[in-house]
């Protein structure tokens, strides 16, 4: 049974009195990725700012009206963003770095998008992962000299916009303490500089925003303080106490919800949070934070509201109504009748939009799922049940779907489970140490010092996407499809040879997405037609659904890699996605531990690695772009995760010869705190994002960490259209040589080139190769 989002006419009378239901946030791309296409049209100069704002307003109004019709009482506003909600907060505070030329007043789209994407003259701000999700945010750059001012009225404008449509919303703000703790200090400030010292400077802006929201008629406000689920030192917790005491008089007259998500809240943080001045309600993730239940049951402040996040905002499985209702009834006994609000565990931004759009998905598997639209209905159904208006038919259908999933034979593969169980007892390391392997590989590959390469993908043109789309729709024969892909691969190979790149890639023309491509060829996966999720800006991904045990029925990439290698005498990388990244970038089954699923994927990738080696591929890249992303938010859980994640990677390549060079790639996360686990992966070469994060990665080597394998910190940011000069790249490489040995250093971009245009890629790669050659000659002259 698929739960419909829109109400039927017969429901409208019942919904006049809305139950206590709340949605933390909602997907902003639109059901057909309308925002993505509007953004890209605007960036390409094909449409105006007014066109973009009209599309945005249409998406927002659709979301608000639909939530209202579904019976939701607490509907969020200001969760819509043209890039991300932290950048929106940076704009609200007027915290624009000087290089963007902002001179005051309301921040426009030109300055906003320059911060996000860079422009022809200046680079973008750093981008990193939003906690342990695949969503990204633009990291604020703050220092003691920043002049904060109320520079974007977006929160108030969107509240008024919804109100004009007849929908009273709960405006959402990123909290002041979380904002500062998610920021970074600008270059050149003293190491002793404390970001929290800026609280007295930003709180006046928050007061202005809150005052305007009150004047506009807001009665509730949601302040997101997700850093409260992290391990925070005492002075950081005290910052919350001080900040909300300062805001108390401004917040007076408002109902204030402080929302947390993604993990359990530690006991000390819970105590701090529930003692904050001026706060009416507290929101908790009770899906990923089940231990928080014990804290609530042990003591909850009298007269306050509890927003109970029992509907999973980060996965696509249907809620267990019976279990959730039992939890809610127990909580109601603690907080009191009328003080419990049913909520999502976090923003629904992290899940797909509407299951109704999936007309080709297998009916049985579809019955096990709930996308954002269905989760809105789940929240309201649970709220009604808690109020004594239980929909028996809906609850019965939910129980039947859960029973179907538990008993379905398509979920379990005994052979896969036995193979995964047999992994215990071995650490799956290659027999020879990395130094000896690199020597053997160099004799075979004969690469120059500072070898150049790219990360995998090349630009995906409109024509390429058309051919791939028509092949999937059976409008193009397999013969014509292979011919088109072969021509594209030849073009990419020829370009790399022309540019004199040392280790080539085939460009991945056959792949729309690095995870989706592999999932389509592995058993235990299902795929959606419109299950898009925003990653950053206009970038959307369509995560596969892992519903059962995973295995590889046949080779997945050997045909394409062998074809590409036959076109050149230079080394051609085989390109694979690693098990941890496939896991973290999928909607994962929730009926067994994640590490068990990861081991199954690792065995499937191991089969592919060994087939690539047999097919004559001597360099194989196994991307683990999301390994750091999956690191739990609490330090006490790090060791267990890193143990099975790193072990999964080693499983994939433990059987190859010493002469086969294994690469891996990681991007857009903070790596310094897990550098020893990265070393323990035992890859021969790692390419890693570096340029957009102000080369923070290099600091770990300056502090004495020894790295003996090959390493390629990215020399330019591929998420910006800006083309770096060869001098700029050479300067970056020289900074790397100050802390890394020249015989292990590789020269490469930060990440794959799929999102860029050839007019940007060709000159950028030419400059990269020129920089590498310049430094090679300088090193040779210095001998």
HELIX and SHEET records of a PDB file:
HELIX    1   1 UNK A    9  UNK A   11  5                                   3    
HELIX    2   2 UNK A   14  UNK A   16  5                                   3    
HELIX    3   3 UNK A   34  UNK A   43  1                                  10    
HELIX    4   4 UNK A   49  UNK A   70  1                                  22    
HELIX    5   5 UNK A   85  UNK A   92  1                                   8    
HELIX    6   6 UNK A   98  UNK A  100  5                                   3    
HELIX    7   7 UNK A  109  UNK A  117  1                                   9    
HELIX    8   8 UNK A  154  UNK A  164  1                                  11    
HELIX    9   9 UNK A  176  UNK A  181  1                                   6    
HELIX   10  10 UNK A  195  UNK A  198  5                                   4    
HELIX   11  11 UNK A  199  UNK A  216  1                                  18    
HELIX   12  12 UNK A  226  UNK A  229  5                                   4    
HELIX   13  13 UNK A  234  UNK A  251  1                                  18    
HELIX   14  14 UNK A  267  UNK A  273  1                                   7    
HELIX   15  15 UNK A  292  UNK A  298  1                                   7    
HELIX   16  16 UNK A  321  UNK A  335  1                                  15    
HELIX   17  17 UNK A  348  UNK A  350  5                                   3    
HELIX   18  18 UNK A  355  UNK A  357  5                                   3    
HELIX   19  19 UNK A  363  UNK A  366  1                                   4    
HELIX   20  20 UNK A  372  UNK A  386  1                                  15    
HELIX   21  21 UNK A  392  UNK A  407  1                                  16    
HELIX   22  22 UNK A  409  UNK A  411  5                                   3    
HELIX   23  23 UNK A  414  UNK A  421  1                                   8    
HELIX   24  24 UNK A  434  UNK A  445  1                                  12    
HELIX   25  25 UNK A  462  UNK A  472  1                                  11    
HELIX   26  26 UNK A  478  UNK A  499  1                                  22    
HELIX   27  27 UNK A  516  UNK A  519  1                                   4    
HELIX   28  28 UNK A  558  UNK A  565  1                                   8    
HELIX   29  29 UNK A  579  UNK A  584  1                                   6    
HELIX   30  30 UNK A  594  UNK A  614  1                                  21    
HELIX   31  31 UNK A  635  UNK A  637  5                                   3    
HELIX   32  32 UNK A  638  UNK A  653  1                                  16    
HELIX   33  33 UNK A  672  UNK A  674  5                                   3    
HELIX   34  34 UNK A  675  UNK A  680  1                                   6    
HELIX   35  35 UNK A  696  UNK A  702  1                                   7    
HELIX   36  36 UNK A  726  UNK A  737  1                                  12    
HELIX   37  37 UNK A  758  UNK A  782  1                                  25    
SHEET    1   A 8 UNK A  21  UNK A  22  0                                        
SHEET    2   A 8 UNK A 340  UNK A 344  1                                        
SHEET    3   A 8 UNK A 305  UNK A 311  1                                        
SHEET    4   A 8 UNK A 281  UNK A 285  1                                        
SHEET    5   A 8 UNK A 255  UNK A 259  1                                        
SHEET    6   A 8 UNK A 220  UNK A 224  1                                        
SHEET    7   A 8 UNK A 169  UNK A 174  1                                        
SHEET    8   A 8 UNK A  75  UNK A  77  1                                        
SHEET    1   B 2 UNK A 127  UNK A 129  0                                        
SHEET    2   B 2 UNK A 136  UNK A 138 -1                                        
SHEET    1   C 2 UNK A 141  UNK A 142  0                                        
SHEET    2   C 2 UNK A 184  UNK A 185  1                                        
SHEET    1   D 3 UNK A 522  UNK A 526  0                                        
SHEET    2   D 3 UNK A 545  UNK A 552 -1                                        
SHEET    3   D 3 UNK A 587  UNK A 588  1                                        
SHEET    1   E 2 UNK A 533  UNK A 536  0                                        
SHEET    2   E 2 UNK A 539  UNK A 541 -1                                        
SHEET    1   F 5 UNK A 573  UNK A 577  0                                        
SHEET    2   F 5 UNK A 619  UNK A 623  1                                        
SHEET    3   F 5 UNK A 661  UNK A 666  1                                        
SHEET    4   F 5 UNK A 685  UNK A 688  1                                        
SHEET    5   F 5 UNK A 710  UNK A 713  1                                        
END                                                                             
